[in-house]
């Protein structure tokens, strides 16, 4: 029995979209902060380091959230 059987199709879609957006937002924020802390001194430009960190941090977050949601549906 699926963990999401208590919800109908529209609610599951809304939950999936919400988690993807929330995961992406947290990924961008965490990437920007860690980019500033780690790469800011090396590059000499904290804004550039934050932009790069925020851009590249989302790449592993979105597939992870999608995969986690698929696993949740299959359980």
N, C-alpha and C positions, 0 to 999 in steps of 0.2 A: 504494500500500500504506500502510495506516494505521500511525502510530507506535506505536499501542497494540495491534496485532494479536498480539503475543507474550503478551498477558494474556487471561484469560477474562473473561466479563461481570461476575462478582462482584468480581474484583480491580479492574476499571476503576471500578466503583461505589465501592469503598472508597477508591481513589485520589482520585476526584472529591470525595467527602465530606471526606477528609483535607485536600485543598487548600483547600476552601471554609472549613473550620474554622480552618485555619492562617492563611489570608489574613484572615479576620475577626478573629482574635485579634491579629495584627500590626497591622491597621487600628485596632482599639480602643486598643491600647497607644500607637501613634504619634499618634493623634488626641488622646489624653489628655495626652501629654507636650507636644505642640505647642500644645494648648489652654491648658495651664498657662503655657507660656512666652510665648505671644502675647497671650492674652486675660486672664490672671490679674491683671495690673496695672490694666488698663482697667476690669474688673468689680469689682475689689477682693476677690474671693473665688476663690481658686485651686481649691477643690474644685468649685465650680459650673462654672468654665471647663474643668476636666478632664473633668467629666461630659458637658458639651455637646460638647467635642471628641471624646471617645470615642464618643458616640452618632452624631454626624454623619459621622465619618470612615469608618464601615463602609459607608455608602451607595454610594460608588463602587467599593469593594473587591470586594464580592460579585458584582456583574454583570461586573466585569473578570475575575475568576477563572473564572466560568462561561463567558464568551465565549472566554477563552484555552483552556479545556478543550475546548470545541466545536471550535475551530480545530485543536487538537492531534489530535483524533479524525479530523478530515477530511483531515489531511495524509497 
